């Protein structure tokens, strides 16, 4: 195992069988070595910097029906909301004044925001904050829409592939196709976006073989950004009684991802902070280098409920900014409020 981890650290590549062996035989000693290698790799590419993005969850309407998600179309008790154009711009103004230079616009798959509306929002943000980057995370759209968003000024696009195993993907995504998801990711890369993919750890029925498939998919796709978080149940979904993913397994997958795609931007997610009070700090120590505090109005934060017990829903944007900075610095990192583009550019 020591030789395998060293090979992964030095070559950023191991075989499928070797990856599976690592996952099947991980223990505390190997885990510590893995995290050390991941941390050193992150520092090699990004020094000691942790990038801060301002997250704006602008709609919880969604046409999809993913089995694990609290804002799925079939959840009839979800209280739905949409932010107006002016509200989104106000979130950006608050964030810009707090120092943010990346805004992440995230929603369910809500086609109320058509191409024209989205492009207008992007152009207006860019006209006011030309030095800021815009990341979109709004799900599956067609090629022409993606191209229009890029031409309007969007810089990045997050679209988690969710599960690279077709059987696992089909189990939890009724009416959706993994092939379409992958086509969307390839279209985004072709258009010129900095692209983000990613997956959940601890989904029901997920095996180490499935996780290896996720890692190999990411290695091949080579995205600029990779979002990985634990599966957390939501009380109003068919999976409400399933067990959560674990922090330990999530940290292992973060670290392996850092070693396989060493120059990626790797968020420490709200979900890891939800399952463990120090989860975000632990993720940074395992190779993550991005955090995304919430800029959404506090009166809608609880409504963007993908899973239960989400943290920081009542905190004002300024409080989130100060709190997360203290957490980052407490484990020896420094905050970078710049755009934080991929070093690949």
Buried (B, 14 or more C-beta within 10 A) or exposed (E): BEEBBEBBBEEBEBEEEBBBBBBEEBEEEBBEBBBBBBBEBBBEBBEEBBBBBBBBBBBBBBBBBBBBBBBBBBBEEBEEBBBEEEBBBBBBBBBBEBEBBBBBBBBBBBBEBEBEEBBEBBBBBBEEBEEBBBBBBBBBBEBEBBBBBBEBBBBBBBBBBBBBBEEBBEBBBEEBEBEEBBEBBEBBBEBEBBBBBBBBBBBBEBEBBBBBBBBBBBBEBBBBBBBBBBBBBBEBBBBEEBEBBBBBBBBBBBBBBBBBBBBBBBBBBBBBBBBBEBBBBBBBBBBBBBBBBBBBBBEBBEBBBBBBEBBBBEBEBEEBBBEBBEBBEEEEBEBBBBBBBBEEE
